[in-house]
């Protein structure tokens, strides 16, 4: 559950979430942008977030290292960072603009190494990182053990929702 201080995005009935993907310095390792977009949209729908805009950035190690240095004070590339855009009150409805949820930045080379180590495909690892980043955008954290357990359980639910086929859609998406 999100902290009480978190201002949940206003849900616009029927408004589909907007997912923008950019990959300025990252090879996608055979994973399609369309598949990542569908998975993000399914996760947002599972969370009941409609009328929001999510930005996914697929970065290379140099970009992620620079972000990590700036925001975390570290010197290595991390796997995922989340930058929420929601501060205070949600955007009033009727503006015709989607509410900006935030940015999830994933490092494709780090994700590929983790996938190899875990003996899974890159799409599965990127889906895990997407779920993790999205939960951070929604106000979840893993600083305390109970919060970490709750966040991990929600991430599994999101991964399952992302892999389900849509009504009349193709079988489970695979890399």
C-alpha positions in Angstrom: 0.0 0.0 0.0 1.3 3.4 -0.8 2.2 5.8 2.0 -0.7 8.0 3.2 1.1 11.1 2.1 1.3 9.9 -1.5 -1.1 11.8 -3.8 -2.4 9.0 -6.1 -2.9 10.1 -9.8 -6.5 10.9 -10.7 -8.0 8.2 -12.8 -9.8 9.2 -15.9 -12.4 6.6 -16.9 -11.7 5.3 -20.3 -8.5 7.3 -20.9 -5.7 4.9 -21.8 -2.3 5.5 -20.3 0.4 7.0 -22.5 3.7 5.2 -22.5 6.7 6.9 -24.2 9.9 5.0 -24.8 13.3 6.4 -25.6 16.5 4.5 -26.0 19.2 7.1 -26.5 22.2 4.9 -25.9 21.0 1.4 -25.5 20.8 -1.6 -27.8 17.5 -3.4 -26.9 18.9 -6.9 -27.2 16.0 -8.1 -29.4 13.3 -6.8 -27.1 10.8 -4.7 -29.0 9.6 -1.3 -27.8 6.0 -2.4 -28.6 6.3 -5.3 -26.2 7.7 -3.1 -23.4 4.9 -0.5 -24.1 2.2 -3.2 -23.9 3.7 -4.5 -20.6 3.8 -1.1 -19.1 0.2 -0.4 -20.2 -0.9 -3.7 -18.6 0.9 -2.8 -15.3 -0.7 0.6 -15.3 -4.1 -0.8 -15.9 -3.6 -3.4 -13.1 -2.8 -0.5 -10.8 -6.0 1.3 -11.9 -3.9 4.2 -13.4 -5.7 5.6 -16.4 -5.1 9.0 -18.0 -1.4 9.0 -16.9 1.8 9.4 -18.9 4.8 7.2 -18.2 8.2 7.7 -19.7 10.5 4.6 -20.1 14.1 5.4 -20.8 16.4 2.5 -21.9 19.9 3.6 -21.1 23.4 2.4 -21.7 25.9 2.1 -18.9 27.6 5.6 -19.4 24.2 7.3 -19.1 23.2 5.2 -16.1 26.5 5.7 -14.4 26.1 9.5 -14.8 22.6 9.4 -13.3 23.8 7.2 -10.5 26.6 9.5 -9.7 24.4 12.5 -9.7 21.4 11.1 -7.8 22.8 8.2 -5.7 26.4 9.2 -5.3 27.7 5.9 -6.6 30.2 5.2 -9.3 28.6 2.2 -11.0 25.6 1.8 -13.3 22.6 0.6 -11.4 19.8 -1.4 -13.0 16.8 0.9 -12.6 16.0 4.4 -11.3 12.6 6.0 -10.9 11.9 9.7 -11.0 8.3 10.5 -9.9 6.7 13.7 -11.3 3.8 13.8 -8.8 4.4 16.3 -6.1 1.4 17.3 -4.1 -1.9 17.6 -5.8 -2.8 15.7 -9.0 -3.4 17.5 -12.2 -7.0 18.7 -12.4 -9.2 16.7 -14.8 -10.6 18.4 -17.9 -7.3 19.8 -19.1 -7.2 17.2 -21.8 -3.6 16.4 -20.8 -2.5 13.1 -19.2 -1.0 13.4 -15.7 2.7 12.9 -15.8 3.5 9.9 -13.6 7.2 10.0 -14.0 10.3 8.4 -15.6 11.6 4.8 -15.2 15.2 4.6 -16.4 16.5 1.0 -17.0 20.0 0.1 -17.9 19.9 -2.5 -20.7 23.5 -3.8 -20.3 23.1 -4.2 -16.6 19.7 -5.9 -17.1 21.3 -8.2 -19.7 24.0 -9.3 -17.2 21.4 -9.9 -14.5 19.3 -11.9 -16.9 22.2 -14.1 -17.8 23.1 -14.6 -14.1 19.5 -15.5 -13.3 19.2 -17.7 -16.4 16.2 -15.8 -17.8 15.6 -13.8 -20.9 16.2 -10.1 -21.2 12.4 -9.3 -21.6 11.7 -11.0 -18.2 14.4 -9.0 -16.5 13.3 -5.7 -18.0 9.7 -6.5 -17.0 10.9 -7.0 -13.4 12.8 -3.7 -13.5 9.8 -2.0 -15.0 7.5 -3.3 -12.2 10.1 -2.2 -9.5 10.4 1.3 -11.0 6.7 1.8 -11.5 6.1 0.9 -7.8 8.6 3.5 -6.8 6.7 6.1 -8.9 3.6 5.1 -7.0 5.2 5.8 -3.7 6.4 2.4 -2.6 9.9 1.8 -1.2 11.9 -1.0 0.3 13.7 0.7 3.1 12.0 -1.3 5.9 11.7 -5.1 5.8 7.9 -5.1 5.8 7.8 -2.5 3.0 10.3 -4.5 1.0 8.2 -7.7 1.3 5.0 -5.8 0.3 6.8 -4.2 -2.7 8.2 -7.5 -3.8 4.8 -9.1 -3.7 3.3 -6.3 -5.7 6.1 -6.5 -8.2 5.3 -10.2 -8.8 1.6 -9.3 -9.3 2.6 -6.6 -11.8 4.9 -9.0 -13.7 2.0 -11.5 -13.9 -0.4 -8.9 -15.1 2.1 -7.7 -17.7 2.6 -11.2 -19.1 -1.1 -12.1 -19.4 -2.6 -12.0 -22.8 -5.3 -9.5 -23.6 -8.8 -10.6 -24.6 -8.5 -11.7 -28.2 -4.7 -10.9 -28.1 -1.7 -13.1 -28.8 -0.4 -15.7 -26.4 1.9 -14.6 -23.6 4.6 -12.4 -25.0 8.0 -13.9 -25.2 11.3 -12.6 -26.2 
